[in-house]
Amino acid sequence: MRNELQLVLLTAKELPVGDLPGLLGELEEIRVTALARLTAPERVPQQADKLLDIGEAAPRLGVSKDFLYRNQRDFHFSRRLGRRLLFSALGIDNYITQQKRIDSKTARRYHQRVGVPTRG
C-alpha cells in the first residue's frame, strides 16, 4: 500500500466514529477523481495553425491560384485580410483528409457496383 494511504488507514482506525462519514466523503471524492481521469479522453496537444498565402495554398490543394481566387467561398478555411487571401494550414490538412475519406468511399461503392473486390 502507498505511504500516503497508510496515513489515511491509520487515521481511519483512530478517528472518532462521528468523523468517519466526513472521511468517507473525502475518500469518495478521491476515488471519483481517479475514475474520471481514467475514463477521460486523452488530451491531444493543439497544433499551431499557420496562415498560408495563395502561392503556398494552391500547391497543397493541388489546384491553380486562379481556381482558388474564383472558388474561395467554397473553402471554409479561407480568409480575406484586406486584399490578401489567406488559408489555414490546419484547415487545408483537414480538408484533404476529408476528401480522401470521401474518395475512398466513392471508390468502394463503385467497385461494389461493378463487382471488383476491395480490401478492408
C-alpha positions in Angstrom: 0.0 0.0 0.0 1.2 3.5 -0.8 2.7 5.6 2.1 0.0 8.2 1.5 -2.7 5.6 2.0 -1.0 4.2 5.1 -1.6 7.5 6.8 -5.2 7.5 5.7 -5.7 4.0 7.0 -4.2 4.9 10.4 -6.4 8.0 10.5 -9.5 5.8 9.8 -8.5 3.5 12.7 -8.1 6.3 15.1 -10.7 8.9 14.0 -13.8 9.3 16.3 -16.8 7.4 14.9 -18.7 10.7 14.4 -16.0 12.0 12.0 -15.9 8.8 9.8 -18.8 10.0 7.4 -16.7 13.1 6.5 -13.6 10.9 5.9 -15.7 8.5 3.7 -16.9 11.6 1.7 -13.3 12.7 1.2 -12.2 9.2 0.1 -15.2 9.1 -2.3 -14.0 12.4 -3.8 -10.6 10.9 -4.3 -12.0 7.7 -5.9 -14.3 9.6 -8.3 -11.4 11.9 -9.3 -9.2 9.0 -10.1 -12.0 7.2 -12.1 -12.7 10.4 -14.0 -9.1 10.7 -15.0 -9.0 7.0 -16.1 -12.1 7.4 -18.3 -11.5 10.9 -19.7 -10.2 11.0 -23.3 -6.5 11.9 -23.6 -5.9 15.5 -24.4 -4.2 15.9 -27.7 -1.9 18.9 -27.8 -3.3 21.7 -30.0 -1.3 22.2 -33.2 -0.3 25.7 -34.0 -2.1 26.9 -37.1 -0.4 29.0 -39.8 -2.0 31.2 -42.4 -0.7 30.5 -45.9 -0.9 32.8 -48.8 -2.4 31.7 -52.1 1.0 30.8 -53.5 1.5 28.3 -50.7 -2.1 27.0 -50.5 -2.6 26.2 -54.2 0.1 23.5 -54.5 -1.0 21.9 -51.2 -4.6 21.7 -52.5 -3.4 20.6 -56.0 -5.2 23.5 -57.8 -4.2 26.7 -59.5 -4.1 30.1 -57.9 -6.8 31.2 -60.3 -9.1 28.4 -59.2 -8.6 29.4 -55.6 -9.4 33.0 -56.3 -12.6 32.0 -58.2 -13.7 29.4 -55.6 -12.5 30.9 -52.3 -16.0 30.9 -50.9 -16.2 27.1 -51.2 -13.2 26.7 -48.8 -14.4 27.5 -45.3 -10.7 27.8 -44.2 -10.1 30.8 -46.4 -9.9 34.4 -45.0 -9.7 37.8 -46.7 -7.5 40.2 -44.8 -7.8 43.4 -46.8 -6.7 42.5 -50.3 -4.9 39.3 -49.2 -6.4 35.9 -49.5 -5.1 33.6 -46.8 -5.8 29.9 -46.0 -5.5 28.0 -42.7 -2.8 25.3 -42.9 -4.8 23.0 -40.5 -8.0 23.7 -42.5 -6.3 22.5 -45.6 -4.9 19.4 -43.9 -8.4 18.6 -42.5 -10.0 19.2 -45.9 -7.5 16.9 -47.7 -8.1 14.2 -45.1 -11.9 14.5 -45.5 -11.6 14.4 -49.3 -9.5 11.2 -49.1 -12.2 9.6 -47.0 -14.9 10.7 -49.4 -12.9 9.4 -52.4 -12.2 6.0 -50.8 -15.9 5.6 -50.0 -16.9 6.6 -53.6 -14.3 4.1 -55.0 -15.5 1.4 -52.7 -19.2 1.9 -53.8 -18.1 2.0 -57.5 -16.1 -1.3 -57.1 -19.0 -2.9 -55.3 -21.3 -1.8 -58.2 -19.1 -3.2 -60.9 -18.1 -6.3 -58.9 -14.4 -5.5 -58.2 -13.2 -7.0 -54.9 -11.9 -4.4 -52.5 -9.7 -4.6 -49.4 -10.9 -3.5 -45.9 
